[in-house]
């Protein structure tokens, strides 16, 4: 199964590419991806792990599908979004916080103006000029309560994950300092 992970991931991601995505199957695809990648990564308790290029592409594809469906009335979106955020932080990538930052920027940008599908799928970071321009832009007229609920869900979940991430970094730093004094 590990040899076929890319094929498995691509076929399971198809559920999220429909006009009305099946977020339950999407969530299961995320969990399968997380389990496979976690199995491949040797957990040595440090934050030296980096995702390989194919895994990083898969992570961006997952994030892009959640951002692309931001504002949907399907409440399963919350479960799928939670699975993506959990996956992002559970892989112990040294870039998890950067991925979270990009994800949040993309969600917030959807409140102000529509982005092209290429921009959403690529999850490129916003430039400082774009951020300044975005601050002066009014909200889109079609924003509903579900948009705000999803935004606050993402902000809250990332906040909790960042607190746990910082605590893990602190613990790893204490262990490293302790080991350096023992030498």
ABEGO torsion letter per residue (X at the ends): XAAAAAAAAAAAAAAAABABBBAAAAAAAAAAAAAAAAAABBBAGBAABBBBAAAAAAAAAAAAAAAAABGBABAAAAAAAAAAAAAAAAAGBAAAAAAAAAAAAAAAAAAABBBBAAAAAAGBBBBAAAAAAAAABBBBAABBAAAAAAAAAAAAAAAAAAAAAAAAAAAAAAAAAAAAAAX
